[in-house]
């Protein structure tokens, strides 16, 4: 589970590291699509009759900045800059690699340190992971399988003090 989610996180966020401007453009277009297709009319943005995928990147970023956050306020969204997109993608790649590597080490060595590393790398995946709620499920599964389950207690018995 940890290997799959780790490598999945790396594959989904690697484009943000390589091309943050493209990831920012994709984000802006996604936000525009979401705002214009939901049932709330107060957050719609006039795209001139074009679909978000047909807008140029600068247009999509500019128009996504016009999406209203609340019906009764004038606050609008802010598209993160290229540096912020790249930083978040780098952090997600590091966490994904950590998850995958710690998961593979647990499979090979079955050591207490590897188990602790696997649990530790699954926690930030909840916040930084592009898999969203799936990352929470992975954490619950990893924590149960490696720390609480009967099989884990048989594999890693506590040493007496």
C-alpha positions as CSV (number, residue, x, y, z in Angstrom):
1,X,0.0,0.0,0.0
2,X,2.8,2.4,1.0
3,X,4.8,1.6,-2.1
4,X,1.9,2.2,-4.4
5,X,0.9,5.5,-2.8
6,X,4.5,6.7,-2.6
7,X,5.2,6.1,-6.3
8,X,1.7,7.4,-7.2
9,X,2.5,10.7,-5.3
10,X,5.9,11.0,-7.1
11,X,4.3,10.4,-10.5
12,X,1.5,12.9,-9.9
13,X,3.7,15.7,-8.5
14,X,6.9,15.3,-10.6
15,X,5.4,17.6,-13.4
16,X,5.1,20.4,-10.8
17,X,8.8,20.1,-10.1
18,X,9.8,20.0,-13.7
19,X,7.3,22.6,-15.1
20,X,5.8,24.7,-12.3
21,X,4.3,27.2,-14.8
22,X,2.5,24.4,-16.5
23,X,1.2,23.0,-13.2
24,X,0.0,26.5,-12.2
25,X,-1.8,26.8,-15.5
26,X,-3.5,23.4,-15.1
27,X,-4.5,24.5,-11.5
28,X,-6.0,27.7,-12.8
29,X,-7.9,26.0,-15.5
30,X,-9.2,23.4,-13.0
31,X,-10.4,26.0,-10.6
32,X,-12.1,27.9,-13.5
33,X,-13.9,24.7,-14.6
34,X,-14.9,23.9,-11.0
35,X,-16.2,27.4,-10.4
36,X,-18.1,27.6,-13.6
37,X,-19.7,24.1,-13.5
38,X,-20.8,24.0,-9.9
39,X,-24.3,25.0,-8.9
40,X,-23.2,28.3,-7.4
41,X,-23.8,31.2,-9.7
42,X,-22.1,33.8,-7.5
43,X,-18.6,32.4,-8.1
44,X,-18.8,32.1,-11.9
45,X,-16.2,33.9,-14.0
46,X,-16.9,35.2,-17.5
47,X,-14.5,33.5,-19.9
48,X,-15.9,35.1,-23.0
49,X,-17.8,31.9,-24.0
50,X,-14.7,29.8,-24.1
51,X,-14.0,26.7,-22.1
52,X,-11.1,26.9,-19.6
53,X,-9.0,24.4,-21.6
54,X,-9.1,26.8,-24.6
55,X,-7.7,29.8,-22.6
56,X,-4.1,30.7,-22.7
57,X,-2.1,30.2,-19.5
58,X,-1.9,33.9,-18.7
59,X,-5.6,34.4,-19.3
60,X,-6.5,31.3,-17.2
61,X,-4.3,32.6,-14.3
62,X,-5.8,36.1,-14.5
63,X,-9.4,34.9,-14.7
64,X,-8.9,32.3,-11.9
65,X,-7.9,35.2,-9.7
66,X,-11.5,36.5,-10.2
67,X,-13.2,33.5,-8.6
68,X,-15.1,34.8,-5.5
69,X,-14.5,32.9,-2.3
70,X,-17.8,33.7,-0.5
71,X,-21.2,34.9,-1.8
72,X,-21.4,37.9,0.5
73,X,-17.8,39.1,0.3
74,X,-15.5,40.5,-2.3
75,X,-12.5,38.2,-1.5
76,X,-11.2,36.3,-4.5
77,X,-8.9,33.3,-4.9
78,X,-5.1,33.6,-5.3
79,X,-3.3,31.3,-7.6
80,X,0.1,30.4,-6.0
81,X,3.2,31.5,-7.8
82,X,5.7,29.2,-9.7
83,X,8.0,29.1,-6.6
84,X,5.2,28.0,-4.3
85,X,4.0,25.3,-6.8
86,X,7.5,24.0,-7.2
87,X,8.2,23.9,-3.4
88,X,5.0,22.0,-2.7
89,X,5.7,19.6,-5.5
90,X,9.3,19.0,-4.3
91,X,8.0,18.3,-0.7
92,X,5.4,15.9,-2.1
93,X,8.0,14.1,-4.2
94,X,10.3,13.8,-1.1
95,X,7.5,12.4,1.0
96,X,6.4,10.0,-1.8
97,X,10.0,8.7,-2.2
98,X,10.2,8.4,1.5
99,X,7.0,6.4,1.6
100,X,8.1,4.1,-1.2
101,X,11.6,3.6,0.1
102,X,10.5,2.9,3.7
103,X,7.8,0.5,2.4
104,X,10.3,-1.4,0.4
105,X,12.8,-1.6,3.3
106,X,10.0,-2.9,5.6
107,X,9.4,-5.6,3.0
108,X,13.0,-6.6,2.8
109,X,14.3,-6.2,6.4
110,X,11.3,-6.2,8.7
111,X,13.2,-4.0,11.2
112,X,11.7,-1.8,13.8
113,X,13.5,1.3,12.4
114,X,12.0,0.6,8.9
115,X,8.6,0.2,10.4
116,X,8.9,3.5,12.3
117,X,10.1,5.3,9.1
118,X,7.2,3.9,7.2
119,X,4.7,5.2,9.7
120,X,6.6,8.6,9.9
121,X,6.5,9.1,6.1
122,X,2.8,8.2,5.9
123,X,1.9,11.1,8.2
124,X,3.0,14.0,6.0
125,X,1.5,12.3,3.0
126,X,-1.9,13.2,4.4
127,X,-1.1,16.9,4.2
128,X,1.2,17.1,1.2
129,X,0.1,14.1,-0.8
130,X,-1.7,14.7,-4.1
131,X,-3.8,11.6,-3.4
132,X,-5.9,13.5,-0.8
133,X,-8.2,11.2,1.3
134,X,-6.4,8.2,-0.1
135,X,-3.3,9.3,1.9
136,X,-5.3,9.2,5.1
137,X,-6.4,5.7,4.3
138,X,-2.8,4.7,3.7
139,X,-1.8,6.2,7.0
140,X,-4.5,4.3,8.9
141,X,-3.6,1.1,7.1
142,X,0.1,1.5,7.7
143,X,-0.3,2.4,11.4
144,X,-2.6,-0.5,12.0
145,X,-0.6,-3.0,10.0
146,X,2.8,-2.0,11.3
147,X,2.0,-1.0,14.9
148,X,-1.2,-2.5,16.2
149,X,-2.2,-5.7,14.4
150,X,-1.6,-9.1,15.8
151,X,0.8,-9.9,13.0
152,X,3.0,-6.9,13.7
153,X,3.1,-7.9,17.4
154,X,4.3,-11.3,16.4
155,X,6.9,-10.0,14.0
156,X,8.1,-7.2,16.3
157,X,7.6,-8.1,19.9
158,X,8.4,-5.5,22.4
159,X,11.7,-6.0,24.1
160,X,11.5,-6.2,27.9
161,X,12.9,-3.3,29.8
